[in-house]
Amino acid sequence: MADFFQRTGQGYVLRLTVVPGAQRTVVVGLHGDRLKVRLAAPPEKGAANQELIAFLAKTLHLPKQAFELTVGASSRVKMVEVHDRSPDLAARLRLLVPTPPPTP
C-alpha cells in the first residue's frame, strides 16, 4: 500500500481526492496513491477548500495555519502541504485511512 503523503523538509505533502457536496465530511479511504475525502461543503467560492483544511486541522490536532493548499484550488485532485515536523505526524496521517471491517 502506497502512502498518500510524502515527507518534505518542512513537514509533509498530502495527495488528496475530494468530493464536495456530501452530507458530512469523512475520509472514504485510499483511491490509488491519494486519500479520498468527502466534504460537507459546496464546491463554490472556496468553501470546500476551507472545509478540507478545517477537517485536516481538527483531525490531526494542528492549527489551520499549518496547512497550505498548493495544487488543485478548483479541482477535486489536490495537494496540501503540512508545515509540521512532529515525530508522530506520520503515524497520525496513517490513522486517517479507515480500516476495513474484518471479513467473517
C-alpha positions in Angstrom: 0.0 0.0 0.0 1.5 3.3 -1.1 1.2 6.2 1.4 -0.8 9.2 0.3 1.8 11.5 1.9 5.4 12.3 1.4 7.9 13.8 3.9 9.5 17.1 3.0 12.0 19.4 4.7 9.2 21.3 6.4 6.7 18.5 7.0 4.6 16.5 4.6 2.8 16.8 1.3 -0.6 15.1 1.2 -2.1 13.8 -2.1 -5.9 14.0 -1.9 -9.0 13.5 -4.0 -12.0 15.3 -2.7 -15.8 15.0 -3.3 -17.6 18.2 -2.3 -21.3 18.4 -1.5 -21.5 15.3 0.8 -23.8 15.1 3.8 -20.9 15.0 6.2 -17.1 15.3 6.0 -15.5 11.9 6.1 -12.4 10.1 4.8 -13.6 7.4 2.4 -10.3 5.6 2.1 -7.4 5.3 -0.4 -8.0 6.0 -4.1 -4.8 4.8 -5.7 -2.0 6.8 -4.0 -4.4 9.5 -2.8 -6.6 9.8 0.2 -10.3 10.3 -0.8 -12.3 12.7 1.4 -16.0 13.6 1.1 -16.6 17.2 2.1 -19.8 18.6 3.6 -19.4 21.9 1.7 -20.3 23.0 -1.8 -17.6 23.5 -4.5 -18.2 27.2 -4.6 -16.2 30.2 -3.5 -13.5 28.1 -1.8 -16.0 26.6 0.7 -14.8 23.0 0.0 -11.2 24.0 0.4 -11.9 25.7 3.7 -13.8 22.6 4.9 -10.9 20.4 3.9 -8.3 22.5 5.8 -10.6 22.7 8.9 -11.2 18.9 8.8 -7.5 18.1 8.5 -6.6 20.6 11.2 -9.1 19.2 13.6 -8.4 15.5 12.8 -4.6 15.9 13.0 -4.7 18.3 16.1 -2.8 21.0 14.3 -3.6 24.7 13.7 -5.2 25.6 10.3 -2.1 27.8 9.7 0.0 24.6 9.4 -1.8 23.7 6.1 -1.3 25.1 2.7 -3.3 24.1 -0.4 -0.6 24.1 -3.1 -2.3 22.3 -6.0 -5.9 22.0 -7.1 -7.7 25.0 -5.7 -10.5 24.5 -8.2 -10.0 20.7 -8.8 -11.0 17.5 -7.0 -7.4 16.4 -7.1 -5.4 18.4 -4.5 -2.1 18.6 -2.8 -1.8 20.1 0.7 1.4 20.9 2.5 1.5 20.3 6.2 4.1 22.5 7.8 4.8 20.5 10.9 7.7 18.2 11.8 6.2 16.4 14.8 7.8 13.0 15.2 4.4 11.3 15.4 2.7 13.1 12.5 3.3 10.2 10.0 1.5 7.8 12.4 -1.4 10.3 12.7 -1.6 10.6 9.0 -1.8 6.8 8.6 -4.6 6.8 11.1 -6.7 8.9 8.7 -7.2 5.8 6.5 -10.2 3.9 7.7 -9.5 0.2 8.4 -11.8 -2.2 6.5 -14.2 -4.3 8.6 -13.0 -7.8 9.4 -14.2 -10.5 7.0 -16.3 -13.2 8.5 
